[in-house]
Amino acid sequence: MRRLLLCLMLAATPALAEPTLEQHVTRLSEQLRCLVCQNQTIADSHAQLAIDLKNQVREQLAAGASDQEVLDYMVQRYGDFVLYRPPVKPSTWLLWFGPLAMLLAGLGLLFVKVRQRQPQGDALDSAGETHAA
């Protein structure tokens, strides 16, 4: 009876640890970009490469690697592009600050165009008043 109980306890331990590992894999997979789909994380992608990357993440976590070690391994192998949120550094400034620069440039252009139209409208109004008088 003791042997049976011991066997059941040993068999149940991996089953209890498995959901925690899978949650950890999913959480870490949400930080990695699918290199095939490019606009999805490997957690969301069904591409074969994404499945392989998730398996690598799972294997490394099961072997005791930390989150940072797994991310560093992926970056070393695939470059910063594999990170869903790449780091802010000179090579990614355009990615991070490009949209803001475009917005500011558009607002500046709009401001200039509006300012150019106002004096012309005022000149026409004053010219119209002169002819009416």
N, CA, C and O atoms as CSV, one atom per row, in Angstrom:
chain,resi,resn,atom,element,x,y,z
A,1,MET,N,N,0.821,-1.191,0.000
A,1,MET,CA,C,0.000,0.000,0.000
A,1,MET,C,C,0.867,1.258,0.000
A,1,MET,O,O,0.568,2.231,-0.692
A,2,ARG,N,N,1.937,1.226,0.780
A,2,ARG,CA,C,2.829,2.383,0.821
A,2,ARG,C,C,3.484,2.616,-0.540
A,2,ARG,O,O,3.634,3.755,-0.981
A,3,ARG,N,N,3.863,1.539,-1.186
A,3,ARG,CA,C,4.490,1.675,-2.505
A,3,ARG,C,C,3.523,2.299,-3.497
A,3,ARG,O,O,3.904,3.165,-4.285
A,4,LEU,N,N,2.292,1.866,-3.458
A,4,LEU,CA,C,1.286,2.419,-4.359
A,4,LEU,C,C,1.088,3.906,-4.088
A,4,LEU,O,O,1.006,4.705,-5.021
A,5,LEU,N,N,1.012,4.270,-2.832
A,5,LEU,CA,C,0.857,5.676,-2.460
A,5,LEU,C,C,2.074,6.496,-2.886
A,5,LEU,O,O,1.930,7.616,-3.376
A,6,LEU,N,N,3.257,5.946,-2.702
A,6,LEU,CA,C,4.483,6.625,-3.110
A,6,LEU,C,C,4.516,6.808,-4.622
A,6,LEU,O,O,4.888,7.876,-5.108
A,7,CYS,N,N,4.135,5.788,-5.360
A,7,CYS,CA,C,4.104,5.879,-6.828
A,7,CYS,C,C,3.104,6.935,-7.287
A,7,CYS,O,O,3.389,7.704,-8.205
A,8,LEU,N,N,1.941,6.973,-6.655
A,8,LEU,CA,C,0.939,7.976,-7.019
A,8,LEU,C,C,1.438,9.393,-6.723
A,8,LEU,O,O,1.208,10.312,-7.509
A,9,MET,N,N,2.111,9.563,-5.604
A,9,MET,CA,C,2.631,10.888,-5.265
A,9,MET,C,C,3.715,11.318,-6.243
A,9,MET,O,O,3.745,12.472,-6.671
A,10,LEU,N,N,4.594,10.406,-6.595
A,10,LEU,CA,C,5.652,10.736,-7.547
A,10,LEU,C,C,5.085,11.014,-8.933
A,10,LEU,O,O,5.587,11.885,-9.644
A,11,ALA,N,N,4.067,10.299,-9.314
A,11,ALA,CA,C,3.445,10.517,-10.624
A,11,ALA,C,C,2.670,11.827,-10.653
A,11,ALA,O,O,2.577,12.466,-11.701
A,12,ALA,N,N,2.123,12.228,-9.535
A,12,ALA,CA,C,1.325,13.455,-9.485
A,12,ALA,C,C,2.195,14.707,-9.465
A,12,ALA,O,O,1.741,15.766,-9.899
A,13,THR,N,N,3.411,14.621,-8.984
A,13,THR,CA,C,4.275,15.798,-8.885
A,13,THR,C,C,4.524,16.463,-10.235
A,13,THR,O,O,4.354,17.678,-10.325
A,14,PRO,N,N,4.920,15.741,-11.302
A,14,PRO,CA,C,5.099,16.407,-12.592
A,14,PRO,C,C,3.789,16.972,-13.135
A,14,PRO,O,O,3.785,18.012,-13.793
A,15,ALA,N,N,2.692,16.298,-12.862
A,15,ALA,CA,C,1.403,16.793,-13.345
A,15,ALA,C,C,1.043,18.106,-12.668
A,15,ALA,O,O,0.449,18.983,-13.295
A,16,LEU,N,N,1.393,18.251,-11.399
A,16,LEU,CA,C,1.123,19.500,-10.698
A,16,LEU,C,C,2.067,20.610,-11.156
A,16,LEU,O,O,1.669,21.773,-11.218
A,17,ALA,N,N,3.299,20.264,-11.472
A,17,ALA,CA,C,4.270,21.267,-11.902
A,17,ALA,C,C,4.022,21.699,-13.343
A,17,ALA,O,O,4.378,22.817,-13.716
A,18,GLU,N,N,3.424,20.846,-14.152
A,18,GLU,CA,C,3.231,21.116,-15.581
A,18,GLU,C,C,2.409,22.372,-15.863
A,18,GLU,O,O,2.824,23.171,-16.703
A,19,PRO,N,N,1.257,22.594,-15.202
A,19,PRO,CA,C,0.513,23.827,-15.491
A,19,PRO,C,C,1.315,25.085,-15.166
A,19,PRO,O,O,1.215,26.086,-15.876
A,20,THR,N,N,2.100,25.041,-14.110
A,20,THR,CA,C,2.927,26.187,-13.757
A,20,THR,C,C,3.971,26.432,-14.833
A,20,THR,O,O,4.209,27.578,-15.217
A,21,LEU,N,N,4.593,25.375,-15.322
A,21,LEU,CA,C,5.580,25.499,-16.394
A,21,LEU,C,C,4.922,26.047,-17.654
A,21,LEU,O,O,5.482,26.915,-18.323
A,22,GLU,N,N,3.741,25.544,-17.978
A,22,GLU,CA,C,3.048,26.010,-19.185
A,22,GLU,C,C,2.657,27.480,-19.070
A,22,GLU,O,O,2.734,28.219,-20.051
A,23,GLN,N,N,2.242,27.905,-17.890
A,23,GLN,CA,C,1.935,29.330,-17.690
A,23,GLN,C,C,3.195,30.171,-17.852
A,23,GLN,O,O,3.158,31.257,-18.432
A,24,HIS,N,N,4.288,29.671,-17.346
A,24,HIS,CA,C,5.568,30.365,-17.459
A,24,HIS,C,C,5.997,30.443,-18.926
A,24,HIS,O,O,6.456,31.489,-19.386
A,25,VAL,N,N,5.847,29.343,-19.654
A,25,VAL,CA,C,6.181,29.316,-21.086
A,25,VAL,C,C,5.311,30.312,-21.841
A,25,VAL,O,O,5.806,31.055,-22.689
A,26,THR,N,N,4.024,30.327,-21.538
A,26,THR,CA,C,3.104,31.247,-22.218
A,26,THR,C,C,3.469,32.690,-21.916
A,26,THR,O,O,3.497,33.524,-22.821
A,27,ARG,N,N,3.749,32.992,-20.662
A,27,ARG,CA,C,4.104,34.363,-20.278
A,27,ARG,C,C,5.380,34.818,-20.990
A,27,ARG,O,O,5.459,35.954,-21.457
A,28,LEU,N,N,6.365,33.946,-21.071
A,28,LEU,CA,C,7.617,34.291,-21.742
A,28,LEU,C,C,7.440,34.327,-23.260
A,28,LEU,O,O,8.067,35.137,-23.942
A,29,SER,N,N,6.588,33.450,-23.783
A,29,SER,CA,C,6.327,33.416,-25.228
A,29,SER,C,C,5.626,34.678,-25.708
A,29,SER,O,O,5.732,35.038,-26.881
A,30,GLU,N,N,4.916,35.350,-24.819
A,30,GLU,CA,C,4.244,36.601,-25.182
A,30,GLU,C,C,5.237,37.746,-25.354
A,30,GLU,O,O,4.871,38.814,-25.843
A,31,GLN,N,N,6.483,37.533,-24.958
A,31,GLN,CA,C,7.518,38.555,-25.113
A,31,GLN,C,C,8.362,38.338,-26.364
A,31,GLN,O,O,9.227,39.154,-26.682
A,32,LEU,N,N,8.109,37.236,-27.074
A,32,LEU,CA,C,8.910,36.899,-28.249
A,32,LEU,C,C,8.067,36.966,-29.514
A,32,LEU,O,O,6.928,36.498,-29.541
A,33,ARG,N,N,8.635,37.551,-30.554
A,33,ARG,CA,C,7.948,37.731,-31.838
A,33,ARG,C,C,8.108,36.479,-32.698
A,33,ARG,O,O,9.171,35.859,-32.732
A,34,CYS,N,N,7.035,36.128,-33.386
A,34,CYS,CA,C,7.107,35.049,-34.365
A,34,CYS,C,C,7.876,35.586,-35.569
A,34,CYS,O,O,7.491,36.604,-36.144
A,35,LEU,N,N,8.931,34.928,-35.945
A,35,LEU,CA,C,9.764,35.399,-37.050
A,35,LEU,C,C,9.111,35.164,-38.402
A,35,LEU,O,O,9.535,35.749,-39.399
A,36,VAL,N,N,8.097,34.327,-38.456
A,36,VAL,CA,C,7.368,34.078,-39.703
A,36,VAL,C,C,6.227,35.077,-39.840
A,36,VAL,O,O,6.091,35.729,-40.875
A,37,CYS,N,N,5.414,35.200,-38.805
A,37,CYS,CA,C,4.236,36.085,-38.846
A,37,CYS,C,C,4.622,37.543,-38.631
A,37,CYS,O,O,3.989,38.428,-39.208
A,38,GLN,N,N,5.611,37.812,-37.843
A,38,GLN,CA,C,6.193,39.112,-37.536
A,38,GLN,C,C,5.286,40.047,-36.741
A,38,GLN,O,O,5.799,40.899,-36.015
A,39,ASN,N,N,3.983,39.929,-36.842
A,39,ASN,CA,C,3.110,40.803,-36.061
A,39,ASN,C,C,2.387,40.037,-34.965
A,39,ASN,O,O,1.395,40.516,-34.415
A,40,GLN,N,N,2.880,38.859,-34.653
A,40,GLN,CA,C,2.296,38.045,-33.594
A,40,GLN,C,C,3.402,37.564,-32.671
A,40,GLN,O,O,4.565,37.455,-33.060
A,41,THR,N,N,3.009,37.285,-31.451
A,41,THR,CA,C,3.957,36.657,-30.537
A,41,THR,C,C,3.981,35.167,-30.846
A,41,THR,O,O,3.092,34.653,-31.526
A,42,ILE,N,N,4.993,34.480,-30.349
A,42,ILE,CA,C,5.021,33.037,-30.580
A,42,ILE,C,C,3.934,32.345,-29.764
A,42,ILE,O,O,3.579,31.202,-30.052
A,43,ALA,N,N,3.404,33.022,-28.753
A,43,ALA,CA,C,2.289,32.458,-27.982
A,43,ALA,C,C,1.020,32.428,-28.824
A,43,ALA,O,O,0.198,31.524,-28.670
A,44,ASP,N,N,0.850,33.412,-29.719
A,44,ASP,CA,C,-0.358,33.508,-30.542
A,44,ASP,C,C,-0.235,32.806,-31.886
A,44,ASP,O,O,-1.246,32.453,-32.493
A,45,SER,N,N,0.972,32.603,-32.348
A,45,SER,CA,C,1.199,32.076,-33.691
A,45,SER,C,C,1.083,30.554,-33.731
A,45,SER,O,O,1.387,29.856,-32.764
A,46,HIS,N,N,0.633,30.070,-34.879
A,46,HIS,CA,C,0.549,28.623,-35.096
A,46,HIS,C,C,1.565,28.166,-36.132
A,46,HIS,O,O,1.505,27.026,-36.591
A,47,ALA,N,N,2.496,29.035,-36.507
A,47,ALA,CA,C,3.540,28.677,-37.469
A,47,ALA,C,C,4.466,27.637,-36.844
A,47,ALA,O,O,4.651,27.607,-35.627
A,48,GLN,N,N,5.038,26.794,-37.680
A,48,GLN,CA,C,5.903,25.726,-37.176
A,48,GLN,C,C,7.108,26.295,-36.426
A,48,GLN,O,O,7.521,25.744,-35.405
A,49,LEU,N,N,7.673,27.397,-36.929
A,49,LEU,CA,C,8.811,28.005,-36.241
A,49,LEU,C,C,8.413,28.495,-34.849
A,49,LEU,O,O,9.184,28.349,-33.901
A,50,ALA,N,N,7.229,29.069,-34.718
A,50,ALA,CA,C,6.757,29.536,-33.413
A,50,ALA,C,C,6.600,28.360,-32.452
A,50,ALA,O,O,6.937,28.465,-31.272
A,51,ILE,N,N,6.096,27.261,-32.953
A,51,ILE,CA,C,5.955,26.058,-32.116
A,51,ILE,C,C,7.329,25.568,-31.671
A,51,ILE,O,O,7.515,25.187,-30.516
A,52,ASP,N,N,8.299,25.582,-32.603
A,52,ASP,CA,C,9.661,25.170,-32.259
A,52,ASP,C,C,10.280,26.103,-31.219
A,52,ASP,O,O,10.954,25.649,-30.294
A,53,LEU,N,N,10.049,27.407,-31.376
A,53,LEU,CA,C,10.586,28.367,-30.407
A,53,LEU,C,C,9.951,28.172,-29.033
A,53,LEU,O,O,10.635,28.251,-28.013
A,54,LYS,N,N,8.637,27.915,-29.007
A,54,LYS,CA,C,7.975,27.646,-27.717
A,54,LYS,C,C,8.555,26.395,-27.064
A,54,LYS,O,O,8.747,26.353,-25.848
A,55,ASN,N,N,8.832,25.382,-27.874
A,55,ASN,CA,C,9.434,24.162,-27.332
A,55,ASN,C,C,10.828,24.439,-26.771
A,55,ASN,O,O,11.208,23.883,-25.740
A,56,GLN,N,N,11.594,25.305,-27.457
A,56,GLN,CA,C,12.917,25.677,-26.936
A,56,GLN,C,C,12.782,26.415,-25.609
A,56,GLN,O,O,13.535,26.162,-24.668
A,57,VAL,N,N,11.820,27.326,-25.541
A,57,VAL,CA,C,11.574,28.059,-24.295
A,57,VAL,C,C,11.214,27.074,-23.189
A,57,VAL,O,O,11.747,27.158,-22.082
A,58,ARG,N,N,10.316,26.142,-23.483
A,58,ARG,CA,C,9.884,25.144,-22.500
A,58,ARG,C,C,11.074,24.314,-22.013
A,58,ARG,O,O,11.235,24.094,-20.812
A,59,GLU,N,N,11.908,23.855,-22.955
A,59,GLU,CA,C,13.058,23.026,-22.591
A,59,GLU,C,C,14.042,23.795,-21.709
A,59,GLU,O,O,14.556,23.261,-20.726
A,60,GLN,N,N,14.298,25.048,-22.068
A,60,GLN,CA,C,15.248,25.839,-21.287
A,60,GLN,C,C,14.710,26.131,-19.888
A,60,GLN,O,O,15.454,26.068,-18.909
A,61,LEU,N,N,13.417,26.452,-19.794
A,61,LEU,CA,C,12.828,26.702,-18.474
A,61,LEU,C,C,12.823,25.429,-17.632
A,61,LEU,O,O,13.087,25.477,-16.431
A,62,ALA,N,N,12.524,24.300,-18.255
A,62,ALA,CA,C,12.525,23.025,-17.527
A,62,ALA,C,C,13.932,22.674,-17.047
A,62,ALA,O,O,14.100,22.011,-16.023
A,63,ALA,N,N,14.951,23.130,-17.801
A,63,ALA,CA,C,16.339,22.866,-17.415
A,63,ALA,C,C,16.827,23.831,-16.342
A,63,ALA,O,O,17.951,23.703,-15.855
A,64,GLY,N,N,15.982,24.802,-15.969
A,64,GLY,CA,C,16.338,25.704,-14.884
A,64,GLY,C,C,16.826,27.074,-15.316
A,64,GLY,O,O,17.293,27.845,-14.479
A,65,ALA,N,N,16.731,27.399,-16.596
A,65,ALA,CA,C,17.164,28.720,-17.068
A,65,ALA,C,C,16.194,29.794,-16.579
A,65,ALA,O,O,14.994,29.550,-16.451
A,66,SER,N,N,16.722,30.972,-16.309
A,66,SER,CA,C,15.870,32.093,-15.899
A,66,SER,C,C,15.235,32.722,-17.138
A,66,SER,O,O,15.638,32.438,-18.266
A,67,ASP,N,N,14.246,33.575,-16.916
A,67,ASP,CA,C,13.597,34.272,-18.031
A,67,ASP,C,C,14.620,35.056,-18.838
A,67,ASP,O,O,14.613,35.012,-20.068
A,68,GLN,N,N,15.498,35.772,-18.146
A,68,GLN,CA,C,16.488,36.603,-18.832
A,68,GLN,C,C,17.458,35.749,-19.639
A,68,GLN,O,O,17.870,36.146,-20.729
A,69,GLU,N,N,17.823,34.593,-19.121
A,69,GLU,CA,C,18.719,33.697,-19.861
A,69,GLU,C,C,18.056,33.201,-21.138
A,69,GLU,O,O,18.705,33.106,-22.179
A,70,VAL,N,N,16.772,32.887,-21.063
A,70,VAL,CA,C,16.041,32.434,-22.252
A,70,VAL,C,C,15.959,33.566,-23.269
A,70,VAL,O,O,16.208,33.353,-24.455
A,71,LEU,N,N,15.612,34.768,-22.812
A,71,LEU,CA,C,15.522,35.916,-23.719
A,71,LEU,C,C,16.882,36.233,-24.334
A,71,LEU,O,O,16.971,36.519,-25.528
A,72,ASP,N,N,17.934,36.184,-23.533
A,72,ASP,CA,C,19.280,36.443,-24.051
A,72,ASP,C,C,19.670,35.421,-25.112
A,72,ASP,O,O,20.274,35.772,-26.126
A,73,TYR,N,N,19.324,34.163,-24.880
A,73,TYR,CA,C,19.608,33.111,-25.859
A,73,TYR,C,C,18.895,33.399,-27.181
A,73,TYR,O,O,19.487,33.284,-28.253
A,74,MET,N,N,17.624,33.772,-27.092
A,74,MET,CA,C,16.853,34.051,-28.309
A,74,MET,C,C,17.409,35.272,-29.048
A,74,MET,O,O,17.485,35.271,-30.276
A,75,VAL,N,N,17.794,36.301,-28.309
A,75,VAL,CA,C,18.360,37.503,-28.939
A,75,VAL,C,C,19.706,37.175,-29.578
A,75,VAL,O,O,20.005,37.645,-30.675
A,76,GLN,N,N,20.510,36.377,-28.897
A,76,GLN,CA,C,21.806,35.997,-29.445
A,76,GLN,C,C,21.630,35.210,-30.742
A,76,GLN,O,O,22.406,35.364,-31.685
A,77,ARG,N,N,20.625,34.386,-30.774
A,77,ARG,CA,C,20.415,33.530,-31.946
A,77,ARG,C,C,19.683,34.245,-33.081
A,77,ARG,O,O,20.019,34.041,-34.248
A,78,TYR,N,N,18.683,35.086,-32.762
A,78,TYR,CA,C,17.830,35.684,-33.793
A,78,TYR,C,C,17.919,37.209,-33.869
A,78,TYR,O,O,17.341,37.807,-34.776
A,79,GLY,N,N,18.616,37.836,-32.957
A,79,GLY,CA,C,18.733,39.291,-32.962
A,79,GLY,C,C,17.612,39.948,-32.169
A,79,GLY,O,O,16.696,39.280,-31.689
A,80,ASP,N,N,17.700,41.279,-32.039
A,80,ASP,CA,C,16.708,42.034,-31.269
A,80,ASP,C,C,15.313,41.929,-31.858
A,80,ASP,O,O,14.324,42.139,-31.155
A,81,PHE,N,N,15.223,41.605,-33.149
A,81,PHE,CA,C,13.920,41.534,-33.803
A,81,PHE,C,C,13.012,40.491,-33.160
A,81,PHE,O,O,11.789,40.613,-33.229
A,82,VAL,N,N,13.590,39.474,-32.539
A,82,VAL,CA,C,12.778,38.418,-31.928
A,82,VAL,C,C,12.035,38.921,-30.692
A,82,VAL,O,O,11.042,38.321,-30.281
A,83,LEU,N,N,12.506,40.010,-30.098
A,83,LEU,CA,C,11.815,40.577,-28.938
A,83,LEU,C,C,10.596,41.345,-29.415
A,83,LEU,O,O,10.695,42.156,-30.336
A,84,TYR,N,N,9.455,41.102,-28.802
A,84,TYR,CA,C,8.229,41.797,-29.213
A,84,TYR,C,C,8.300,43.275,-28.855
A,84,TYR,O,O,7.680,44.108,-29.516
A,85,ARG,N,N,9.048,43.598,-27.819
A,85,ARG,CA,C,9.309,44.999,-27.452
A,85,ARG,C,C,10.821,45.184,-27.458
A,85,ARG,O,O,11.471,45.000,-26.429
A,86,PRO,N,N,11.387,45.546,-28.606
A,86,PRO,CA,C,12.843,45.681,-28.680
A,86,PRO,C,C,13.349,46.793,-27.759
A,86,PRO,O,O,12.606,47.719,-27.436
A,87,PRO,N,N,14.610,46.703,-27.337
A,87,PRO,CA,C,15.151,47.717,-26.428
A,87,PRO,C,C,15.329,49.058,-27.138
A,87,PRO,O,O,15.481,49.115,-28.359
A,88,VAL,N,N,15.308,50.128,-26.357
A,88,VAL,CA,C,15.548,51.462,-26.908
A,88,VAL,C,C,17.058,51.659,-26.979
A,88,VAL,O,O,17.727,51.757,-25.951
A,89,LYS,N,N,17.584,51.716,-28.186
A,89,LYS,CA,C,18.998,51.969,-28.425
A,89,LYS,C,C,19.116,52.649,-29.783
A,89,LYS,O,O,18.136,52.677,-30.527
A,90,PRO,N,N,20.261,53.191,-30.131
A,90,PRO,CA,C,20.365,53.969,-31.374
A,90,PRO,C,C,19.826,53.257,-32.618
A,90,PRO,O,O,19.249,53.905,-33.491
A,91,SER,N,N,20.001,51.968,-32.711
A,91,SER,CA,C,19.520,51.273,-33.911
A,91,SER,C,C,18.000,51.117,-33.937
A,91,SER,O,O,17.441,50.786,-34.983
A,92,THR,N,N,17.319,51.348,-32.816
A,92,THR,CA,C,15.853,51.227,-32.791
A,92,THR,C,C,15.158,52.552,-32.497
A,92,THR,O,O,13.950,52.575,-32.264
A,93,TRP,N,N,15.904,53.653,-32.506
A,93,TRP,CA,C,15.293,54.956,-32.231
A,93,TRP,C,C,14.188,55.279,-33.218
A,93,TRP,O,O,13.144,55.802,-32.827
A,94,LEU,N,N,14.399,54.978,-34.488
A,94,LEU,CA,C,13.373,55.267,-35.490
A,94,LEU,C,C,12.095,54.489,-35.181
A,94,LEU,O,O,10.992,55.017,-35.323
A,95,LEU,N,N,12.243,53.263,-34.768
A,95,LEU,CA,C,11.088,52.437,-34.414
A,95,LEU,C,C,10.321,53.034,-33.237
A,95,LEU,O,O,9.091,53.092,-33.260
A,96,TRP,N,N,11.038,53.473,-32.218
A,96,TRP,CA,C,10.397,53.989,-31.015
A,96,TRP,C,C,9.916,55.426,-31.158
A,96,TRP,O,O,8.829,55.770,-30.695
A,97,PHE,N,N,10.728,56.267,-31.802
A,97,PHE,CA,C,10.411,57.694,-31.844
A,97,PHE,C,C,9.917,58.162,-33.205
A,97,PHE,O,O,9.491,59.309,-33.340
A,98,GLY,N,N,9.964,57.302,-34.216
A,98,GLY,CA,C,9.496,57.659,-35.555
A,98,GLY,C,C,8.040,58.093,-35.583
A,98,GLY,O,O,7.740,59.134,-36.168
A,99,PRO,N,N,7.126,57.353,-34.983
A,99,PRO,CA,C,5.718,57.780,-34.996
A,99,PRO,C,C,5.504,59.146,-34.341
A,99,PRO,O,O,4.720,59.953,-34.840
A,100,LEU,N,N,6.183,59.406,-33.248
A,100,LEU,CA,C,6.062,60.708,-32.592
A,100,LEU,C,C,6.625,61.811,-33.489
A,100,LEU,O,O,6.036,62.887,-33.593
A,101,ALA,N,N,7.755,61.549,-34.134
A,101,ALA,CA,C,8.348,62.538,-35.039
A,101,ALA,C,C,7.413,62.823,-36.209
A,101,ALA,O,O,7.263,63.974,-36.617
A,102,MET,N,N,6.784,61.782,-36.750
A,102,MET,CA,C,5.840,61.973,-37.861
A,102,MET,C,C,4.629,62.782,-37.399
A,102,MET,O,O,4.156,63.651,-38.131
A,103,LEU,N,N,4.128,62.511,-36.211
A,103,LEU,CA,C,2.994,63.262,-35.675
A,103,LEU,C,C,3.356,64.731,-35.491
A,103,LEU,O,O,2.591,65.614,-35.876
A,104,LEU,N,N,4.516,64.992,-34.906
A,104,LEU,CA,C,4.954,66.371,-34.700
A,104,LEU,C,C,5.182,67.085,-36.031
A,104,LEU,O,O,4.843,68.260,-36.169
A,105,ALA,N,N,5.754,66.386,-37.008
A,105,ALA,CA,C,5.965,66.986,-38.331
A,105,ALA,C,C,4.624,67.308,-38.983
A,105,ALA,O,O,4.468,68.369,-39.586
A,106,GLY,N,N,3.662,66.406,-38.867
A,106,GLY,CA,C,2.328,66.648,-39.428
A,106,GLY,C,C,1.632,67.818,-38.760
A,106,GLY,O,O,1.019,68.644,-39.436
A,107,LEU,N,N,1.720,67.896,-37.446
A,107,LEU,CA,C,1.126,69.026,-36.724
A,107,LEU,C,C,1.819,70.337,-37.089
A,107,LEU,O,O,1.163,71.370,-37.229
A,108,GLY,N,N,3.135,70.299,-37.243
A,108,GLY,CA,C,3.876,71.491,-37.649
A,108,GLY,C,C,3.475,71.952,-39.039
A,108,GLY,O,O,3.303,73.149,-39.273
A,109,LEU,N,N,3.323,71.014,-39.961
A,109,LEU,CA,C,2.895,71.340,-41.325
A,109,LEU,C,C,1.481,71.910,-41.318
A,109,LEU,O,O,1.202,72.882,-42.020
A,110,LEU,N,N,0.605,71.324,-40.545
A,110,LEU,CA,C,-0.765,71.826,-40.425
A,110,LEU,C,C,-0.771,73.240,-39.847
A,110,LEU,O,O,-1.513,74.101,-40.322
A,111,PHE,N,N,0.042,73.481,-38.839
A,111,PHE,CA,C,0.139,74.803,-38.229
A,111,PHE,C,C,0.617,75.838,-39.248
A,111,PHE,O,O,0.067,76.936,-39.324
A,112,VAL,N,N,1.642,75.487,-40.031
A,112,VAL,CA,C,2.173,76.407,-41.047
A,112,VAL,C,C,1.115,76.704,-42.094
A,112,VAL,O,O,0.945,77.861,-42.480
A,113,LYS,N,N,0.405,75.696,-42.561
A,113,LYS,CA,C,-0.627,75.892,-43.588
A,113,LYS,C,C,-1.763,76.772,-43.065
A,113,LYS,O,O,-2.252,77.641,-43.787
A,114,VAL,N,N,-2.181,76.558,-41.837
A,114,VAL,CA,C,-3.255,77.370,-41.255
A,114,VAL,C,C,-2.791,78.812,-41.099
A,114,VAL,O,O,-3.560,79.736,-41.364
A,115,ARG,N,N,-1.555,79.020,-40.677
A,115,ARG,CA,C,-1.022,80.379,-40.507
A,115,ARG,C,C,-0.896,81.092,-41.855
A,115,ARG,O,O,-1.083,82.306,-41.931
A,116,GLN,N,N,-0.582,80.351,-42.912
A,116,GLN,CA,C,-0.459,80.963,-44.239
A,116,GLN,C,C,-1.818,81.392,-44.768
A,116,GLN,O,O,-1.907,82.392,-45.481
A,117,ARG,N,N,-2.849,80.683,-44.447
A,117,ARG,CA,C,-4.192,80.998,-44.952
A,117,ARG,C,C,-4.820,82.175,-44.221
A,117,ARG,O,O,-5.567,82.934,-44.838
A,118,GLN,N,N,-4.556,82.357,-42.957
A,118,GLN,CA,C,-5.187,83.425,-42.176
A,118,GLN,C,C,-4.869,84.819,-42.707
A,118,GLN,O,O,-5.805,85.600,-42.879
A,119,PRO,N,N,-3.619,85.191,-42.979
A,119,PRO,CA,C,-3.361,86.538,-43.487
A,119,PRO,C,C,-4.027,86.782,-44.840
A,119,PRO,O,O,-4.478,87.897,-45.104
A,120,GLN,N,N,-4.098,85.791,-45.683
A,120,GLN,CA,C,-4.752,85.955,-46.978
A,120,GLN,C,C,-6.236,86.215,-46.781
A,120,GLN,O,O,-6.817,87.035,-47.492
A,121,GLY,N,N,-6.852,85.541,-45.839
A,121,GLY,CA,C,-8.274,85.748,-45.549
A,121,GLY,C,C,-8.504,87.139,-44.991
A,121,GLY,O,O,-9.492,87.781,-45.346
A,122,ASP,N,N,-7.618,87.629,-44.122
A,122,ASP,CA,C,-7.742,88.971,-43.558
A,122,ASP,C,C,-7.566,90.030,-44.634
A,122,ASP,O,O,-8.261,91.046,-44.615
A,123,ALA,N,N,-6.657,89.815,-45.567
A,123,ALA,CA,C,-6.421,90.782,-46.641
A,123,ALA,C,C,-7.640,90.871,-47.536
A,123,ALA,O,O,-7.994,91.961,-47.986
A,124,LEU,N,N,-8.288,89.750,-47.804
A,124,LEU,CA,C,-9.487,89.762,-48.644
A,124,LEU,C,C,-10.630,90.469,-47.932
A,124,LEU,O,O,-11.390,91.211,-48.554
A,125,ASP,N,N,-10.754,90.240,-46.620
A,125,ASP,CA,C,-11.820,90.892,-45.863
A,125,ASP,C,C,-11.636,92.404,-45.853
A,125,ASP,O,O,-12.599,93.145,-46.054
A,126,SER,N,N,-10.418,92.866,-45.624
A,126,SER,CA,C,-10.188,94.311,-45.587
A,126,SER,C,C,-10.336,94.914,-46.979
A,126,SER,O,O,-10.781,96.054,-47.110
A,127,ALA,N,N,-9.971,94.172,-48.019
A,127,ALA,CA,C,-10.153,94.671,-49.388
A,127,ALA,C,C,-11.630,94.736,-49.717
A,127,ALA,O,O,-12.074,95.662,-50.395
A,128,GLY,N,N,-12.392,93.772,-49.251
A,128,GLY,CA,C,-13.840,93.757,-49.489
A,128,GLY,C,C,-14.514,94.903,-48.774
A,128,GLY,O,O,-15.456,95.487,-49.309
A,129,GLU,N,N,-14.061,95.243,-47.582
A,129,GLU,CA,C,-14.639,96.352,-46.828
A,129,GLU,C,C,-14.348,97.682,-47.513
A,129,GLU,O,O,-15.179,98.591,-47.493
A,130,THR,N,N,-13.174,97.794,-48.117
A,130,THR,CA,C,-12.806,99.035,-48.796
A,130,THR,C,C,-13.700,99.267,-49.997
A,130,THR,O,O,-14.129,100.395,-50.240
A,131,HIS,N,N,-13.989,98.213,-50.755
A,131,HIS,CA,C,-14.843,98.335,-51.935
A,131,HIS,C,C,-16.289,98.579,-51.546
A,131,HIS,O,O,-17.023,99.232,-52.288
A,132,ALA,N,N,-16.714,98.071,-50.403
A,132,ALA,CA,C,-18.100,98.241,-49.975
A,132,ALA,C,C,-18.337,99.656,-49.473
A,132,ALA,O,O,-19.463,100.147,-49.555
A,133,ALA,N,N,-17.340,100.309,-48.970
A,133,ALA,CA,C,-17.519,101.647,-48.410
A,133,ALA,C,C,-17.525,102.653,-49.468
A,133,ALA,O,O,-17.665,103.843,-49.187
